[in-house]
Amino acid sequence: MLNRKIKTNKFIANLSSIYTNNIIGKKFLPLVYKLSLYVHIFCISFPGTNNPFKKYSLAIFIISGFMQILINRTWKNFNWRESNWYLILIPIFYLLGFIYLPWDSNIDRLLWVQERKLALFFVPLVILFVGLRSFNLKRICQILILGTLYSIISVIILQYQQDSLHIKNFFTLFNHVRANSYSHHVPFNLLLNFSFVSSIYLLTKVKRKKIYEILFYILTILVTSTFLLNTEGRIGLLTYAISLIVISIFYIGRYKLWLGIISFIIVGSVGTIIFMNHPRVKRIKSNKISTVDKAGQLPRIFIWGQSWEMIQERPILGYGIGDAQTELNRRYSKHNYNAGVSNNFHSHDQFLQGWTQFGIIGLLFSLYILLYPIFFYIKRKRNELILFMGICLFIANITEPLLQVAFGIYPFCLVLFIMFCKGNIKSEE
């Protein structure tokens, strides 16, 4: 009886020490917070839009972050600096959808879209009140690169199993591989470009590199370049070409302006030739199909035209999330674009999408949210990786509304993690 009482007292004392020393808030939750984000970054490019690893790891990151806010009362450290205003405006942009709730006749569509992009509301708040002080920028980039290489290998294996008869040798392997069958090609292209610019950044920025690190970065540059040049879509190749031009000007022009101009001309010319000879571009140039339903007008151009007509009708207030899709579908039906109706195709442009849904304020929010990473670098000059990723993100949103779809929220959040990561390369040199 006495032993049982002693054990009970020890148990109570242990619980009391956990509470008084805040072990959960100061040690356990920060550890979960850190590990879950690293897991998410590794899995972010995995095939499959609803891949459970990247989905649930981000959910754990958000939950552990909010628990830290409650237990550690981190909101007390909040201040009203400019970058924090940016993080506040992103959740406000998300909440715009609910303002139209009383007038939106397609409520099911509205709720479905809002549920799929919940991270757009929660992730900025977690970064705002908890921060990313414990995260190492170099490690984030390395984990992203490792995950991307793993994803490329996975896509190649999956494609080879399905299309092995058409693959004659290693050189024709890449010509038959596309991520579109396993994951949406736009975010996959974007993440390939992120890994590409991250590898160049680490290769040029970190001074004390070991030989295996140099080889690893060079391998990543070669693999991502090969994949983007041979297999993926036009927007991925265009983003890659523009990134290469910007990087050439940035690194070469910094030391010798005339070398930067020459590199711009050479890289730009080679990039244009490669882009114009891309199989999908050549197929489009020779395509003379006239009906919209068979992609005769280029589906995106047709969709952009219909979205612009909608904007002209309601330029100030927009339609709301649900009614904007209903109106687009009505226009698709009118022009016999059956694929657009059956797949509920959106505007395929973040700026047009924001404008059709929320009016002029939606356009302004979209421009500010996507241009801020670029201006963030120009103003603070913290590290050029933010500039490179910001440009890639902006280009991708010209053909896909990444702030409005689930698969686009992941790469956008990755840019936020890079922007607000406190650990920087300079401290590691």
QUIRALIN-V258769 format. One line per field, one symbol per residue. phi: phi as a letter, one per 30 degrees, with the letter a starting at -180 (. if undefined). burial: + if it has 24 or more other ideal C-beta (glycine too) atoms within 12 Angstrom, else -. Layout:
phi = ???
burial = ???
//
This chain:
phi = .ddddddddddddddddddddhdddcbdddddedddddddddcdcdejdcedddddddddeddddddddddchdddddbcdedddddddddddddeedddedcddcdededdddddceddddeeddddccibddccdddedddedddddddddddddddddcbddccdaedceddccbdedcadddddeddddddddddddddccddccdddddddddeddddddddddccdddddddddddddddddddddddcbddddddddddddddddddddcdeddddddcdcdcdddcidcieddddddddddddddbdccicjddddddddddddddchcdddddchdddhaddddddddbiddddddddddddeeddededchdadeddddddeddddddcadddcbddddddddddddddcdddbdedcd
burial = ------------------------+---++-+++-++++++++++++++-+-+++-++++++-++++++-++-+--------+--+++++++++-+++-+---+-+--++--++-+++++++++++++++++--++++++++++++++++++-+++-++-------------+++++++--+++++++++++++++++++++++++---------++--++-++++++++++++++++++++++++++++++----------++--+---+--++--+-+-----------+----+-++-++++++--++--+--+++++++++++++-++--+-+--+---++++++++++++++++--++-++++++++++-++----++++++++++++++++++++++++++++++++++++++++-+++----
//
